[in-house]
Amino acid sequence: MNIKTKLSIQFTLIVTGVLFFTSVLVYYFSYTSQVNKFRDSLLESARNTANLMMNVTEINSDLLKKIHQSTIQLQDEEIVMTDANLKKIYSNNARYLSDITIKENSQARYLSFFALGGKDGVCYKQTYNGSEYCVFVMARDKSRDEDLAELRRILLWSFLLGIVLSILSSYLFSQRATKPILKIIKSVKEINSVKLGTRVDEGNRKDEIAQLAITFNEMLTNLEIAFK
């Protein structure tokens, strides 16, 4: 394998690694941001439910259910409110929020988040008149799934396009990088016992290739003196 091919492969691998790492980083931060944003919405819904049940005397379970069913809800929203013994005192559209799910996710002291069945959930605890109540809210973040699917498509095509561009760039880069070496090789091949006075182009006399040419010219000078 010649130097040109090695340089092309190494350059392509480096660019591919950078693109992959950047894509993973972008996807991770985008996913984390959307999850946290949706969790804030769940927590707000839980707090509103707790405040309505505890602080508004006119509100009971039936009226609160009508409010939830008539107002704009999160996608497939489920709400359950329990007392300190995890006994349900309010429930609306509860499917995944079974007794087992409630028990498993009520261990946190104040607040905890969980996921089940493609839904995100929150357990929010609030104390009222010396008694502790738990509010569970679960919902599906449909917009997040759509946005992340679109982001994956964009990152995939960007990654593939970046690889193609890196291959082309690495080929041009390797050609340019090896051009001075090929020039030295061509000059050396033309030198023989009759042309010992010929010298290799030393370029800018600063970089490593120029130093190689200078060293080779010094060797030619010594050979020419010895030959004479």
Protein Blocks (a to p, Z undefined) as FASTA:
>chain_A
ZZklmmmmmmmmmmmmmmmmmmmmmmmmmmmmmmmmmmmmmmmmmmmmmmmmmmmmkbcf
klmmmmmmmmccdehiacddddfkopafbdehiaklcfklmmmmmmbmkbccddeehiac
ddddddeehiacddddddddfklmmmmmmmmmmmmmmmmmmmmmmmmmmmmmmmmmmmmm
mmmmmmmmmpcfklmmpccdekjolammlmmmmmmmmmmmmmmmmmZZ
